Amino acid sequence: MKSLKKTRRIQIIAVAAVALTLSTALIGYAMRDGINFFRSPSQVVAEPPSANEVFRIGGLVEAGSIVRGQSDTVSFRVTDGPASVEVQYRGILPDLFTENEGIVGTGRYVDGVFVAHEILAKHDETYMPREVMEALKEQGEWRGPDPKADPQT
């Protein structure tokens, strides 16, 4: 009787371990395209990613760089000060997309051009994505308020 209980416990533990391993593998497989790393233009220029890697790039839209092509194709440069990267986007840009304003794009870096499939622009006067703000501060290009400062003072 004791050996039957012991065998049953071992079987349950083995099935639970297999189920846990399988569920972890399935979650990892499902998330493989859902995780996008952020890079500044300086990081992209210094260490270009592979053409099949999806990542986010952020910075300021360089003044005078917006070129509207046929239909809904737009190209522009995004910069963090010392470096800038050419961006191509096909689609409708957000209403708040303008020169010298912050953006974050998601896409791939192909042959020296960031091909974006999504562009996000800031949503109000003071918002800047944390990653973009930190990258601009590192390069000495941050021109906004200090987010740690008390807004009441």
DOBALUM-609968 format. One record per atom (N, C-alpha, C, CB): residue number from 1; x, y, z; residue in one letter. Coordinates in Angstrom, 1 decimal. Glycine has a CB too. Layout:
<atoms>
NUM / X / Y / Z / A
...
</atoms>
This chain:
<atoms>
1 / 0.8 / -1.2 / 0.0 / M
1 / 0.0 / 0.0 / 0.0 / M
1 / 0.9 / 1.3 / 0.0 / M
1 / -0.9 / 0.0 / 1.2 / M
2 / 2.0 / 1.3 / 0.8 / K
2 / 2.8 / 2.4 / 0.9 / K
2 / 3.5 / 2.7 / -0.5 / K
2 / 3.9 / 2.3 / 2.0 / K
3 / 4.0 / 1.6 / -1.1 / S
3 / 4.7 / 1.8 / -2.4 / S
3 / 3.7 / 2.3 / -3.5 / S
3 / 5.3 / 0.5 / -2.8 / S
4 / 2.4 / 2.0 / -3.4 / L
4 / 1.5 / 2.5 / -4.3 / L
4 / 1.3 / 4.0 / -4.2 / L
4 / 0.1 / 1.8 / -4.2 / L
5 / 1.2 / 4.5 / -2.9 / K
5 / 1.1 / 6.0 / -2.6 / K
5 / 2.4 / 6.7 / -3.1 / K
5 / 0.9 / 6.2 / -1.1 / K
6 / 3.5 / 6.0 / -2.8 / K
6 / 4.8 / 6.6 / -3.2 / K
6 / 4.9 / 6.7 / -4.7 / K
6 / 6.0 / 5.8 / -2.6 / K
7 / 4.5 / 5.7 / -5.4 / T
7 / 4.5 / 5.7 / -6.9 / T
7 / 3.6 / 6.8 / -7.4 / T
7 / 4.1 / 4.3 / -7.4 / T
8 / 2.4 / 6.9 / -6.9 / R
8 / 1.4 / 7.8 / -7.3 / R
8 / 1.9 / 9.3 / -7.1 / R
8 / 0.1 / 7.7 / -6.5 / R
9 / 2.6 / 9.6 / -6.0 / R
9 / 3.2 / 10.9 / -5.7 / R
9 / 4.3 / 11.2 / -6.8 / R
9 / 3.8 / 10.9 / -4.3 / R
10 / 5.1 / 10.2 / -7.1 / I
10 / 6.2 / 10.4 / -8.0 / I
10 / 5.6 / 10.7 / -9.4 / I
10 / 7.1 / 9.2 / -8.1 / I
11 / 4.5 / 10.0 / -9.8 / Q
11 / 3.8 / 10.2 / -11.0 / Q
11 / 3.2 / 11.7 / -11.1 / Q
11 / 2.7 / 9.2 / -11.3 / Q
12 / 2.6 / 12.1 / -10.0 / I
12 / 2.0 / 13.4 / -10.0 / I
12 / 3.0 / 14.5 / -10.1 / I
12 / 1.1 / 13.6 / -8.7 / I
13 / 4.1 / 14.3 / -9.4 / I
13 / 5.2 / 15.3 / -9.4 / I
13 / 5.8 / 15.3 / -10.8 / I
13 / 6.3 / 14.9 / -8.4 / I
14 / 6.0 / 14.2 / -11.5 / A
14 / 6.6 / 14.2 / -12.8 / A
14 / 5.6 / 14.8 / -13.8 / A
14 / 6.8 / 12.7 / -13.3 / A
15 / 4.3 / 14.6 / -13.7 / V
15 / 3.3 / 15.2 / -14.6 / V
15 / 3.3 / 16.7 / -14.4 / V
15 / 1.9 / 14.6 / -14.4 / V
16 / 3.4 / 17.1 / -13.1 / A
16 / 3.4 / 18.6 / -12.8 / A
16 / 4.6 / 19.2 / -13.4 / A
16 / 3.3 / 18.8 / -11.3 / A
17 / 5.8 / 18.6 / -13.3 / A
17 / 7.0 / 19.1 / -13.8 / A
17 / 7.0 / 19.3 / -15.4 / A
17 / 8.2 / 18.3 / -13.4 / A
18 / 6.4 / 18.3 / -16.0 / V
18 / 6.3 / 18.3 / -17.5 / V
18 / 5.3 / 19.4 / -17.9 / V
18 / 5.8 / 16.9 / -18.0 / V
19 / 4.2 / 19.5 / -17.2 / A
19 / 3.2 / 20.6 / -17.5 / A
19 / 3.8 / 22.0 / -17.3 / A
19 / 2.0 / 20.4 / -16.6 / A
20 / 4.6 / 22.1 / -16.2 / L
20 / 5.2 / 23.4 / -15.9 / L
20 / 6.3 / 23.8 / -17.0 / L
20 / 5.9 / 23.4 / -14.6 / L
21 / 7.1 / 22.8 / -17.4 / T
21 / 8.0 / 23.0 / -18.5 / T
21 / 7.4 / 23.3 / -19.8 / T
21 / 8.9 / 21.8 / -18.6 / T
22 / 6.3 / 22.6 / -20.1 / L
22 / 5.6 / 22.9 / -21.4 / L
22 / 4.9 / 24.2 / -21.4 / L
22 / 4.6 / 21.8 / -21.6 / L
23 / 4.3 / 24.6 / -20.3 / S
23 / 3.6 / 25.9 / -20.2 / S
23 / 4.7 / 27.1 / -20.3 / S
23 / 2.8 / 26.1 / -18.9 / S
24 / 5.8 / 26.9 / -19.7 / T
24 / 6.9 / 27.9 / -19.7 / T
24 / 7.4 / 28.1 / -21.2 / T
24 / 8.0 / 27.6 / -18.8 / T
25 / 7.6 / 26.9 / -21.8 / A
25 / 8.0 / 27.0 / -23.2 / A
25 / 7.0 / 27.6 / -24.1 / A
25 / 8.3 / 25.5 / -23.7 / A
26 / 5.7 / 27.3 / -23.9 / L
26 / 4.7 / 27.9 / -24.8 / L
26 / 4.6 / 29.4 / -24.5 / L
26 / 3.3 / 27.3 / -24.5 / L
27 / 4.7 / 29.9 / -23.3 / I
27 / 4.6 / 31.3 / -23.0 / I
27 / 5.8 / 32.0 / -23.6 / I
27 / 4.6 / 31.5 / -21.4 / I
28 / 7.0 / 31.4 / -23.5 / G
28 / 8.2 / 32.0 / -24.1 / G
28 / 8.0 / 32.1 / -25.7 / G
28 / 9.4 / 31.2 / -23.8 / G
29 / 7.5 / 31.1 / -26.3 / Y
29 / 7.3 / 31.1 / -27.7 / Y
29 / 6.3 / 32.1 / -28.1 / Y
29 / 6.8 / 29.7 / -28.2 / Y
30 / 5.2 / 32.3 / -27.3 / A
30 / 4.2 / 33.3 / -27.7 / A
30 / 4.7 / 34.7 / -27.5 / A
30 / 3.0 / 33.1 / -26.7 / A
31 / 5.7 / 34.9 / -26.6 / M
31 / 6.2 / 36.3 / -26.4 / M
31 / 7.4 / 36.6 / -27.2 / M
31 / 6.5 / 36.4 / -24.9 / M
32 / 7.8 / 35.8 / -28.1 / R
32 / 9.1 / 36.0 / -28.8 / R
32 / 9.0 / 37.3 / -29.6 / R
32 / 9.4 / 34.8 / -29.7 / R
33 / 7.9 / 37.6 / -30.2 / D
33 / 7.8 / 38.9 / -31.0 / D
33 / 7.2 / 40.0 / -30.2 / D
33 / 6.9 / 38.6 / -32.2 / D
34 / 6.7 / 39.8 / -29.0 / G
34 / 6.1 / 40.8 / -28.2 / G
34 / 7.0 / 41.6 / -27.4 / G
34 / 5.1 / 40.2 / -27.3 / G
35 / 8.3 / 41.2 / -27.3 / I
35 / 9.3 / 42.0 / -26.5 / I
35 / 10.1 / 42.8 / -27.5 / I
35 / 10.1 / 41.0 / -25.6 / I
36 / 10.0 / 44.1 / -27.4 / N
36 / 10.8 / 45.0 / -28.2 / N
36 / 11.7 / 45.8 / -27.3 / N
36 / 9.9 / 45.9 / -29.0 / N
37 / 13.0 / 45.8 / -27.6 / F
37 / 14.0 / 46.5 / -26.9 / F
37 / 14.1 / 47.9 / -27.4 / F
37 / 15.3 / 45.8 / -26.9 / F
38 / 14.3 / 48.9 / -26.6 / F
38 / 14.5 / 50.3 / -27.0 / F
38 / 15.9 / 50.6 / -27.3 / F
38 / 13.9 / 51.2 / -25.9 / F
39 / 16.2 / 51.4 / -28.3 / R
39 / 17.5 / 51.8 / -28.7 / R
39 / 17.4 / 53.3 / -29.1 / R
39 / 18.1 / 51.0 / -29.8 / R
40 / 18.4 / 54.0 / -28.8 / S
40 / 18.5 / 55.4 / -29.2 / S
40 / 19.3 / 55.4 / -30.6 / S
40 / 19.3 / 56.3 / -28.2 / S
41 / 19.1 / 56.5 / -31.4 / P
41 / 19.9 / 56.6 / -32.6 / P
41 / 21.4 / 56.3 / -32.5 / P
41 / 19.6 / 57.9 / -33.3 / P
42 / 22.0 / 56.9 / -31.4 / S
42 / 23.4 / 56.6 / -31.2 / S
42 / 23.7 / 55.2 / -31.0 / S
42 / 23.9 / 57.4 / -30.0 / S
43 / 22.9 / 54.4 / -30.3 / Q
43 / 23.1 / 53.0 / -30.1 / Q
43 / 22.9 / 52.2 / -31.4 / Q
43 / 22.2 / 52.5 / -29.1 / Q
44 / 22.0 / 52.6 / -32.2 / V
44 / 21.7 / 52.0 / -33.5 / V
44 / 22.9 / 52.2 / -34.5 / V
44 / 20.4 / 52.5 / -34.2 / V
45 / 23.5 / 53.4 / -34.5 / V
45 / 24.6 / 53.7 / -35.4 / V
45 / 25.9 / 53.0 / -34.9 / V
45 / 24.8 / 55.2 / -35.4 / V
46 / 26.1 / 53.0 / -33.6 / A
46 / 27.3 / 52.3 / -33.0 / A
46 / 27.2 / 50.8 / -33.2 / A
46 / 27.4 / 52.7 / -31.5 / A
47 / 26.1 / 50.2 / -33.0 / E
47 / 26.0 / 48.7 / -33.1 / E
47 / 24.7 / 48.4 / -33.8 / E
47 / 26.0 / 48.0 / -31.7 / E
48 / 24.7 / 48.4 / -35.2 / P
48 / 23.5 / 48.1 / -36.0 / P
48 / 23.0 / 46.8 / -35.7 / P
48 / 23.8 / 48.3 / -37.5 / P
49 / 21.7 / 46.7 / -35.4 / P
49 / 21.1 / 45.4 / -35.2 / P
49 / 20.9 / 44.6 / -36.5 / P
49 / 19.7 / 45.5 / -34.4 / P
50 / 20.6 / 43.3 / -36.3 / S
50 / 20.3 / 42.5 / -37.5 / S
50 / 19.0 / 42.9 / -38.2 / S
50 / 20.3 / 41.0 / -37.2 / S
51 / 18.9 / 42.6 / -39.5 / A
51 / 17.7 / 43.1 / -40.2 / A
51 / 16.4 / 42.4 / -39.8 / A
51 / 17.9 / 42.8 / -41.7 / A
52 / 16.5 / 41.3 / -39.1 / N
52 / 15.3 / 40.6 / -38.7 / N
52 / 14.9 / 40.9 / -37.2 / N
52 / 15.4 / 39.1 / -38.8 / N
53 / 15.6 / 41.7 / -36.5 / E
53 / 15.3 / 42.1 / -35.2 / E
53 / 14.4 / 43.3 / -35.1 / E
53 / 16.6 / 42.4 / -34.4 / E
54 / 13.2 / 43.1 / -34.4 / V
54 / 12.3 / 44.1 / -34.2 / V
54 / 12.6 / 44.9 / -32.9 / V
54 / 10.8 / 43.6 / -34.1 / V
55 / 12.7 / 46.2 / -33.0 / F
55 / 13.1 / 47.0 / -31.8 / F
55 / 12.4 / 48.3 / -31.9 / F
55 / 14.6 / 47.1 / -31.6 / F
56 / 12.5 / 49.1 / -30.8 / R
56 / 11.9 / 50.5 / -30.8 / R
56 / 13.1 / 51.5 / -30.8 / R
56 / 11.0 / 50.7 / -29.5 / R
57 / 12.9 / 52.5 / -31.6 / I
57 / 13.8 / 53.6 / -31.6 / I
57 / 13.1 / 54.9 / -31.2 / I
57 / 14.5 / 53.7 / -33.0 / I
58 / 13.8 / 55.8 / -30.5 / G
58 / 13.1 / 57.0 / -30.1 / G
58 / 14.1 / 58.1 / -30.1 / G
58 / 12.5 / 56.8 / -28.8 / G
59 / 13.5 / 59.3 / -30.2 / G
59 / 14.3 / 60.5 / -30.2 / G
59 / 13.4 / 61.7 / -30.7 / G
59 / 15.6 / 60.4 / -31.0 / G
60 / 14.1 / 62.7 / -31.2 / L
60 / 13.4 / 63.9 / -31.8 / L
60 / 13.4 / 63.8 / -33.3 / L
60 / 14.1 / 65.2 / -31.3 / L
61 / 12.3 / 64.2 / -33.9 / V
61 / 12.2 / 64.3 / -35.3 / V
61 / 13.1 / 65.5 / -35.8 / V
61 / 10.8 / 64.5 / -35.8 / V
62 / 14.1 / 65.2 / -36.6 / E
62 / 15.1 / 66.2 / -37.0 / E
62 / 14.4 / 67.3 / -37.9 / E
62 / 16.3 / 65.6 / -37.8 / E
63 / 14.7 / 68.5 / -37.6 / A
63 / 14.1 / 69.6 / -38.3 / A
63 / 14.5 / 69.6 / -39.8 / A
63 / 14.6 / 71.0 / -37.7 / A
64 / 13.5 / 69.8 / -40.7 / G
64 / 13.7 / 69.8 / -42.1 / G
64 / 14.0 / 68.4 / -42.7 / G
64 / 14.9 / 70.6 / -42.4 / G
65 / 13.7 / 67.4 / -42.0 / S
65 / 14.0 / 66.0 / -42.5 / S
65 / 12.7 / 65.3 / -43.0 / S
65 / 14.7 / 65.2 / -41.5 / S
66 / 11.6 / 65.8 / -42.8 / I
66 / 10.3 / 65.1 / -43.2 / I
66 / 10.1 / 65.3 / -44.7 / I
66 / 9.1 / 65.7 / -42.4 / I
67 / 10.0 / 64.1 / -45.4 / V
67 / 9.8 / 64.0 / -46.8 / V
67 / 8.6 / 63.1 / -47.0 / V
67 / 11.1 / 63.5 / -47.6 / V
68 / 7.6 / 63.7 / -47.6 / R
68 / 6.4 / 62.9 / -47.9 / R
68 / 6.5 / 62.4 / -49.3 / R
68 / 5.1 / 63.8 / -47.7 / R
69 / 6.3 / 61.1 / -49.4 / G
69 / 6.4 / 60.4 / -50.7 / G
69 / 5.1 / 60.2 / -51.3 / G
69 / 7.2 / 59.1 / -50.6 / G
70 / 5.0 / 59.2 / -52.2 / Q
70 / 3.8 / 58.8 / -52.9 / Q
70 / 2.8 / 58.3 / -51.9 / Q
70 / 4.0 / 57.8 / -54.0 / Q
71 / 1.5 / 58.6 / -52.0 / S
71 / 0.4 / 58.2 / -51.1 / S
71 / 0.7 / 58.4 / -49.6 / S
71 / 0.1 / 56.7 / -51.4 / S
72 / 0.9 / 57.4 / -48.9 / D
72 / 1.0 / 57.5 / -47.4 / D
72 / 2.4 / 57.1 / -46.9 / D
72 / 0.0 / 56.6 / -46.7 / D
73 / 3.4 / 57.2 / -47.8 / T
73 / 4.8 / 57.0 / -47.4 / T
73 / 5.5 / 58.2 / -47.0 / T
73 / 5.6 / 56.4 / -48.6 / T
74 / 6.2 / 58.2 / -45.8 / V
74 / 6.9 / 59.3 / -45.2 / V
74 / 8.3 / 58.8 / -44.8 / V
74 / 6.1 / 59.9 / -44.0 / V
75 / 9.2 / 59.7 / -45.0 / S
75 / 10.6 / 59.4 / -44.5 / S
75 / 11.0 / 60.7 / -43.7 / S
75 / 11.6 / 59.0 / -45.6 / S
76 / 11.8 / 60.4 / -42.7 / F
76 / 12.3 / 61.5 / -41.8 / F
76 / 13.5 / 60.9 / -41.1 / F
76 / 11.2 / 62.0 / -40.9 / F
77 / 14.2 / 61.8 / -40.3 / R
77 / 15.3 / 61.4 / -39.5 / R
77 / 14.9 / 61.6 / -38.1 / R
77 / 16.6 / 62.2 / -39.9 / R
78 / 15.3 / 60.6 / -37.2 / V
78 / 15.1 / 60.7 / -35.8 / V
78 / 16.5 / 60.9 / -35.2 / V
78 / 14.3 / 59.5 / -35.2 / V
79 / 16.7 / 61.8 / -34.2 / T
79 / 18.0 / 62.1 / -33.7 / T
79 / 17.9 / 62.1 / -32.2 / T
79 / 18.5 / 63.4 / -34.2 / T
80 / 19.1 / 61.9 / -31.6 / D
80 / 19.3 / 62.1 / -30.1 / D
80 / 20.4 / 63.1 / -29.9 / D
80 / 19.6 / 60.8 / -29.4 / D
81 / 20.8 / 63.8 / -30.9 / G
81 / 21.8 / 64.9 / -30.8 / G
81 / 23.0 / 64.5 / -31.7 / G
81 / 22.3 / 65.0 / -29.4 / G
82 / 23.9 / 63.6 / -31.2 / P
82 / 25.1 / 63.2 / -31.9 / P
82 / 24.9 / 62.4 / -33.1 / P
82 / 26.1 / 62.6 / -31.0 / P
83 / 23.8 / 61.6 / -33.1 / A
83 / 23.5 / 60.7 / -34.2 / A
83 / 22.1 / 60.8 / -34.7 / A
83 / 23.9 / 59.2 / -33.8 / A
84 / 21.9 / 60.5 / -35.9 / S
84 / 20.5 / 60.4 / -36.4 / S
84 / 20.3 / 59.2 / -37.4 / S
84 / 20.1 / 61.7 / -37.2 / S
85 / 19.1 / 58.7 / -37.5 / V
85 / 18.8 / 57.5 / -38.2 / V
85 / 17.7 / 57.9 / -39.2 / V
85 / 18.5 / 56.3 / -37.3 / V
86 / 17.8 / 57.5 / -40.4 / E
86 / 16.7 / 57.6 / -41.4 / E
86 / 15.6 / 56.6 / -41.1 / E
86 / 17.2 / 57.4 / -42.9 / E
87 / 14.4 / 57.1 / -41.1 / V
87 / 13.2 / 56.3 / -40.8 / V
87 / 12.2 / 56.4 / -42.0 / V
87 / 12.5 / 56.8 / -39.5 / V
88 / 11.7 / 55.2 / -42.4 / Q
88 / 10.7 / 55.2 / -43.4 / Q
88 / 9.5 / 54.6 / -42.8 / Q
88 / 11.2 / 54.4 / -44.7 / Q
89 / 8.3 / 55.2 / -43.1 / Y
89 / 7.1 / 54.7 / -42.5 / Y
89 / 6.0 / 54.8 / -43.6 / Y
89 / 6.7 / 55.5 / -41.3 / Y
90 / 5.2 / 53.8 / -43.7 / R
90 / 4.1 / 53.8 / -44.6 / R
90 / 2.8 / 53.7 / -43.8 / R
90 / 4.2 / 52.6 / -45.6 / R
91 / 2.0 / 54.7 / -43.8 / G
91 / 0.8 / 54.8 / -43.0 / G
91 / 0.5 / 56.2 / -42.6 / G
91 / 0.9 / 53.9 / -41.7 / G
92 / -0.6 / 56.3 / -41.8 / I
92 / -1.0 / 57.7 / -41.4 / I
92 / -0.3 / 58.0 / -40.1 / I
92 / -2.5 / 57.7 / -41.2 / I
93 / 0.4 / 59.1 / -40.1 / L
93 / 1.2 / 59.5 / -38.9 / L
93 / 0.2 / 60.1 / -37.9 / L
93 / 2.2 / 60.6 / -39.3 / L
94 / 0.6 / 60.0 / -36.6 / P
94 / -0.2 / 60.6 / -35.5 / P
94 / -0.4 / 62.1 / -35.7 / P
94 / 0.3 / 60.4 / -34.1 / P
95 / -1.5 / 62.7 / -35.3 / D
95 / -1.7 / 64.2 / -35.4 / D
95 / -0.6 / 65.0 / -34.8 / D
95 / -3.1 / 64.5 / -34.8 / D
96 / 0.0 / 64.5 / -33.7 / L
96 / 1.0 / 65.3 / -33.0 / L
96 / 2.4 / 65.1 / -33.5 / L
96 / 0.9 / 64.9 / -31.5 / L
97 / 2.5 / 64.5 / -34.6 / F
97 / 3.8 / 64.2 / -35.2 / F
97 / 4.3 / 65.5 / -35.9 / F
97 / 3.8 / 63.1 / -36.3 / F
98 / 5.4 / 66.1 / -35.4 / T
98 / 6.0 / 67.4 / -36.0 / T
98 / 7.5 / 67.3 / -35.8 / T
98 / 5.3 / 68.6 / -35.4 / T
99 / 8.1 / 68.3 / -36.4 / E
99 / 9.6 / 68.4 / -36.3 / E
99 / 9.9 / 68.8 / -34.9 / E
99 / 10.1 / 69.4 / -37.3 / E
100 / 11.1 / 68.4 / -34.4 / N
100 / 11.6 / 68.7 / -33.1 / N
100 / 10.8 / 68.2 / -32.0 / N
100 / 11.8 / 70.2 / -33.0 / N
101 / 10.0 / 67.2 / -32.2 / E
101 / 9.1 / 66.6 / -31.1 / E
101 / 9.5 / 65.2 / -31.0 / E
101 / 7.6 / 66.8 / -31.5 / E
102 / 9.2 / 64.6 / -29.8 / G
102 / 9.6 / 63.2 / -29.5 / G
102 / 8.7 / 62.2 / -30.2 / G
102 / 9.6 / 63.0 / -28.1 / G
103 / 9.3 / 61.1 / -30.7 / I
103 / 8.6 / 60.0 / -31.2 / I
103 / 9.2 / 58.7 / -30.8 / I
103 / 8.5 / 60.1 / -32.8 / I
104 / 8.5 / 57.7 / -30.9 / V
104 / 9.0 / 56.3 / -30.7 / V
104 / 8.4 / 55.5 / -31.8 / V
104 / 8.6 / 55.7 / -29.3 / V
105 / 9.3 / 54.8 / -32.5 / G
105 / 8.9 / 53.9 / -33.7 / G
105 / 9.3 / 52.5 / -33.4 / G
105 / 9.6 / 54.4 / -34.9 / G
106 / 8.5 / 51.6 / -33.9 / T
106 / 8.7 / 50.2 / -33.8 / T
106 / 8.9 / 49.6 / -35.2 / T
106 / 7.6 / 49.4 / -33.0 / T
107 / 10.0 / 48.8 / -35.4 / G
107 / 10.2 / 48.3 / -36.7 / G
107 / 11.6 / 47.6 / -36.8 / G
107 / 10.2 / 49.3 / -37.7 / G
108 / 12.2 / 47.6 / -38.0 / R
108 / 13.4 / 46.9 / -38.2 / R
108 / 14.4 / 47.8 / -38.9 / R
108 / 13.2 / 45.6 / -39.1 / R
109 / 15.7 / 47.6 / -38.7 / Y
109 / 16.8 / 48.3 / -39.3 / Y
109 / 17.3 / 47.6 / -40.5 / Y
109 / 17.9 / 48.6 / -38.2 / Y
110 / 17.0 / 48.0 / -41.7 / V
110 / 17.3 / 47.3 / -42.9 / V
110 / 18.2 / 48.2 / -43.8 / V
110 / 16.0 / 46.8 / -43.6 / V
111 / 19.4 / 47.8 / -44.1 / D
111 / 20.3 / 48.5 / -45.0 / D
111 / 20.5 / 50.0 / -44.6 / D
111 / 19.8 / 48.4 / -46.4 / D
112 / 20.7 / 50.3 / -43.3 / G
112 / 20.9 / 51.6 / -42.9 / G
112 / 19.7 / 52.5 / -42.7 / G
112 / 21.8 / 52.3 / -43.8 / G
113 / 18.5 / 51.9 / -42.9 / V
113 / 17.2 / 52.6 / -42.7 / V
113 / 16.3 / 51.9 / -41.8 / V
113 / 16.5 / 52.8 / -44.1 / V
114 / 15.7 / 52.6 / -40.8 / F
114 / 14.8 / 52.0 / -39.9 / F
114 / 13.4 / 52.0 / -40.6 / F
114 / 14.7 / 52.8 / -38.5 / F
115 / 12.9 / 50.8 / -40.9 / V
115 / 11.6 / 50.7 / -41.5 / V
115 / 10.6 / 50.4 / -40.4 / V
115 / 11.6 / 49.5 / -42.6 / V
116 / 9.8 / 51.5 / -40.1 / A
116 / 8.8 / 51.4 / -39.0 / A
116 / 7.5 / 50.9 / -39.5 / A
116 / 8.7 / 52.8 / -38.4 / A
117 / 6.9 / 50.1 / -38.6 / H
117 / 5.5 / 49.7 / -38.8 / H
117 / 4.6 / 50.3 / -37.8 / H
117 / 5.4 / 48.1 / -38.8 / H
118 / 5.1 / 51.1 / -36.9 / E
118 / 4.3 / 51.8 / -35.9 / E
118 / 5.1 / 53.1 / -35.5 / E
118 / 3.9 / 50.9 / -34.7 / E
119 / 4.4 / 54.2 / -35.4 / I
119 / 5.0 / 55.5 / -35.0 / I
119 / 4.1 / 56.0 / -33.9 / I
119 / 5.2 / 56.5 / -36.1 / I
120 / 4.7 / 56.3 / -32.8 / L
120 / 3.9 / 57.0 / -31.7 / L
120 / 4.5 / 58.3 / -31.4 / L
120 / 4.0 / 56.1 / -30.4 / L
121 / 3.7 / 59.3 / -31.2 / A
121 / 4.1 / 60.7 / -30.9 / A
121 / 3.7 / 61.0 / -29.5 / A
121 / 3.5 / 61.7 / -32.0 / A
122 / 4.3 / 62.0 / -29.0 / K
122 / 3.9 / 62.4 / -27.6 / K
122 / 2.5 / 62.9 / -27.6 / K
122 / 4.8 / 63.6 / -27.1 / K
123 / 1.8 / 62.7 / -26.4 / H
123 / 0.4 / 63.0 / -26.4 / H
123 / 0.0 / 64.3 / -25.7 / H
123 / -0.3 / 61.9 / -25.7 / H
124 / 0.9 / 65.0 / -25.1 / D
124 / 0.6 / 66.4 / -24.6 / D
124 / 1.9 / 67.2 / -24.5 / D
124 / -0.1 / 66.3 / -23.2 / D
125 / 1.8 / 68.3 / -23.9 / E
125 / 2.9 / 69.3 / -23.9 / E
125 / 4.1 / 68.8 / -23.1 / E
125 / 2.4 / 70.6 / -23.4 / E
126 / 3.9 / 68.0 / -22.1 / T
126 / 5.0 / 67.6 / -21.2 / T
126 / 5.4 / 66.1 / -21.3 / T
126 / 4.6 / 67.9 / -19.8 / T
127 / 4.7 / 65.3 / -22.0 / Y
127 / 5.0 / 63.9 / -22.0 / Y
127 / 6.2 / 63.6 / -22.9 / Y
127 / 3.8 / 63.1 / -22.5 / Y
128 / 7.0 / 62.7 / -22.5 / M
128 / 8.1 / 62.2 / -23.3 / M
128 / 8.4 / 60.8 / -22.7 / M
128 / 9.5 / 63.1 / -23.2 / M
129 / 8.4 / 59.8 / -23.6 / P
129 / 8.7 / 58.4 / -23.1 / P
129 / 10.0 / 58.4 / -22.3 / P
129 / 8.8 / 57.4 / -24.3 / P
130 / 10.0 / 57.6 / -21.2 / R
130 / 11.1 / 57.6 / -20.3 / R
130 / 12.4 / 57.2 / -21.0 / R
130 / 10.8 / 56.6 / -19.2 / R
131 / 12.3 / 56.2 / -21.9 / E
131 / 13.6 / 55.8 / -22.6 / E
131 / 14.1 / 56.9 / -23.5 / E
131 / 13.3 / 54.5 / -23.5 / E
132 / 13.2 / 57.6 / -24.2 / V
132 / 13.7 / 58.7 / -25.1 / V
132 / 14.3 / 59.8 / -24.2 / V
132 / 12.5 / 59.3 / -25.9 / V
133 / 13.6 / 60.2 / -23.1 / M
133 / 14.1 / 61.2 / -22.2 / M
133 / 15.5 / 60.9 / -21.7 / M
133 / 13.1 / 61.5 / -21.1 / M
134 / 15.7 / 59.6 / -21.3 / E
134 / 17.0 / 59.2 / -20.7 / E
134 / 18.1 / 59.2 / -21.8 / E
134 / 16.9 / 57.8 / -20.1 / E
135 / 17.7 / 58.8 / -23.0 / A
135 / 18.7 / 58.8 / -24.1 / A
135 / 19.1 / 60.3 / -24.4 / A
135 / 18.2 / 58.1 / -25.3 / A
136 / 18.1 / 61.2 / -24.5 / L
136 / 18.4 / 62.6 / -24.8 / L
136 / 19.2 / 63.2 / -23.7 / L
136 / 17.1 / 63.4 / -25.0 / L
137 / 18.9 / 62.9 / -22.4 / K
137 / 19.7 / 63.4 / -21.3 / K
137 / 21.2 / 62.9 / -21.4 / K
137 / 19.1 / 63.0 / -19.9 / K
138 / 21.4 / 61.7 / -21.7 / E
138 / 22.8 / 61.1 / -21.9 / E
138 / 23.5 / 61.9 / -22.9 / E
138 / 22.7 / 59.7 / -22.2 / E
139 / 22.9 / 62.3 / -24.0 / Q
139 / 23.5 / 63.1 / -25.0 / Q
139 / 23.6 / 64.6 / -24.8 / Q
139 / 22.9 / 62.8 / -26.4 / Q
140 / 22.9 / 65.0 / -23.7 / G
140 / 22.9 / 66.5 / -23.4 / G
140 / 21.9 / 67.2 / -24.3 / G
140 / 24.3 / 67.0 / -23.6 / G
141 / 21.0 / 66.6 / -24.9 / E
141 / 20.0 / 67.2 / -25.8 / E
141 / 18.6 / 67.4 / -25.1 / E
141 / 19.8 / 66.4 / -27.0 / E
142 / 18.4 / 67.0 / -23.9 / W
142 / 17.1 / 67.2 / -23.2 / W
142 / 16.8 / 68.6 / -23.0 / W
142 / 17.1 / 66.4 / -21.9 / W
143 / 15.6 / 69.1 / -23.5 / R
143 / 15.2 / 70.5 / -23.4 / R
143 / 13.9 / 70.6 / -22.6 / R
143 / 15.1 / 71.1 / -24.7 / R
144 / 13.5 / 69.6 / -22.0 / G
144 / 12.2 / 69.6 / -21.2 / G
144 / 12.4 / 69.8 / -19.8 / G
144 / 11.4 / 68.4 / -21.5 / G
145 / 11.3 / 69.9 / -19.0 / P
145 / 11.4 / 70.0 / -17.6 / P
145 / 11.9 / 68.8 / -16.9 / P
145 / 10.0 / 70.3 / -17.0 / P
146 / 12.4 / 68.9 / -15.7 / D
146 / 13.0 / 67.8 / -15.0 / D
146 / 11.8 / 67.0 / -14.4 / D
146 / 13.9 / 68.3 / -13.8 / D
147 / 11.6 / 65.7 / -14.8 / P
147 / 10.4 / 65.0 / -14.3 / P
147 / 10.4 / 64.7 / -12.8 / P
147 / 10.3 / 63.7 / -15.1 / P
148 / 11.6 / 64.9 / -12.2 / K
148 / 11.6 / 64.7 / -10.7 / K
148 / 11.3 / 65.9 / -10.0 / K
148 / 13.0 / 64.1 / -10.3 / K
149 / 11.3 / 67.1 / -10.7 / A
149 / 11.0 / 68.3 / -10.0 / A
149 / 9.5 / 68.4 / -9.6 / A
149 / 11.3 / 69.5 / -10.9 / A
150 / 9.2 / 69.0 / -8.5 / D
150 / 7.9 / 69.2 / -8.0 / D
150 / 7.1 / 70.1 / -8.9 / D
150 / 7.8 / 69.6 / -6.5 / D
151 / 6.0 / 69.7 / -9.6 / P
151 / 5.2 / 70.5 / -10.5 / P
151 / 4.5 / 71.7 / -9.8 / P
151 / 4.2 / 69.7 / -11.2 / P
152 / 4.5 / 71.6 / -8.4 / Q
152 / 3.8 / 72.7 / -7.7 / Q
152 / 4.7 / 73.9 / -7.4 / Q
152 / 3.3 / 72.1 / -6.4 / Q
153 / 6.0 / 73.7 / -7.6 / T
153 / 6.9 / 74.8 / -7.3 / T
153 / 7.3 / 75.6 / -8.5 / T
153 / 8.2 / 74.3 / -6.7 / T
</atoms>
